[in-house]
Amino acid sequence: MRNILKLVCLILITIGLIPKEVQAASFKDLTDDTLMTEIHYLMEQDIVKGYSNQLFKPNAYVTKAQVAVMLTRALGLNTINIENPHYQDVTTANQYYKEIAAVQNKGIFDAAHTFNPDAPITRGEMAIVLNRAFQLKGSDPYYFTDVTEQTRGYKEILTLAHNHLIRGYEGGAFKPNDPVTRAHFSAFLARALTLSKPNLLKDPAFVYTYAHYSLSDNKRYTLSYQYEQHDGKNDVWTVKNVSTGQSLADELLYGHDRAYGQALASEANTHYDLYMELPLRIGVILHEEDPGVTAGERVTVKSTNSTVQAGEVQYTGVIIVEKRSKFSDVIKTYYFVDEIGLIKELHNDIVVFELLNRTMK
């Protein structure tokens, strides 16, 4: 009997240790990995749930009632002291009445005679409700072939594009009147929830000391990074190998309002290690099929608020970025902290950079 109890406890502990991402990945109909990160995130936050038989139904259209439920969960809206919106087609007996009332009370959905809870929400309507829900800012000119000033949700669509929550379709269309699928709305919602505009550059007021494992000679070194100058475009840092006393090629860090990158300067060329546009949000931000100098690479923001150990410090609010390439089996993972910069870098499971400490100049 005692052995049986031990076995049951072991099973329960094992189940409790299974990450929710694995549970989400078990859905049989989630075959496109492009939106996996966002869907996993909503699953972990208990904002979206699947159906029986391990189905997520990613291509089913999301209804207005389902949107109300997800937004209520995502925003933590009050569903107790709510005012009846008096929709003619949503009575207090409706299973989603509280959530529908909550989002209407919040001003996310308009006051009207009817709500049409079972109707699919269009992409244009989705842009409007997400902007209202998250109070998004910015609307740089962004061109969609089928979006004009006469399009309902015109400004909101541009704001979503400005914040990198949407990309549109091949050929430049947005399709504002098309219904939104469960997978797409999950992605848009998760991106809005994790939207951030961090400063990913190193702080010039500090000297950075990294532990570096060189894959070229399989040796470990200590590297010192010290800010040298701003050359009109880039922050230029001098890099010194403390272990050998050797000065290495300068590191250039590119940063402005919407873009971040880093490169190593040398006499022969400049090697771009990573390029990202700000603001950031979880999910794929660079697809391997995109044209340009980074063609063939996929960059995915895996998290914007993780906890990670580097050196002897445990950092919170860590941004985790993963880079894959068609031309290499190496998966590079970067860990950034706002106002600090890179704290760790992995090539597959090997730690190649780790921040040991920062000291004021």
Buried (B, 14 or more C-beta within 10 A) or exposed (E): EEEEEEEEEEEEEEEEEEEEBEBBBEBEBBEEEEBBBBBBBBBBEEBBEBEEEEEBBBEBBBBBBBBBBBBBBBBEBEBEEBEEBEBEEBEEEBEBBBBBBBBBBBEBBEEEEEBBBEBBBBBBBBBBBBBBBBEBEEBEEBEBEBBEEEBEBBEBBBBBBBBBBBEBEEEEEBBBEBBBBBBBBBBBBBBBBBBBBBBBBBBBEBBBBBBBBEEEEEEEBBBBBBBBEEEEEBBBBBBBBEEEEEEBBBBBBBBEEBEBBBBBBEEEEEEBBBBBEBBBBBBBBBBBEBEEEBEBBBBBBBBBEEEBEBBEBEBEBBBBBBBBBEEEEEEBBBBBBBEBBBBBBBBEEEBBBBBBEBEEE
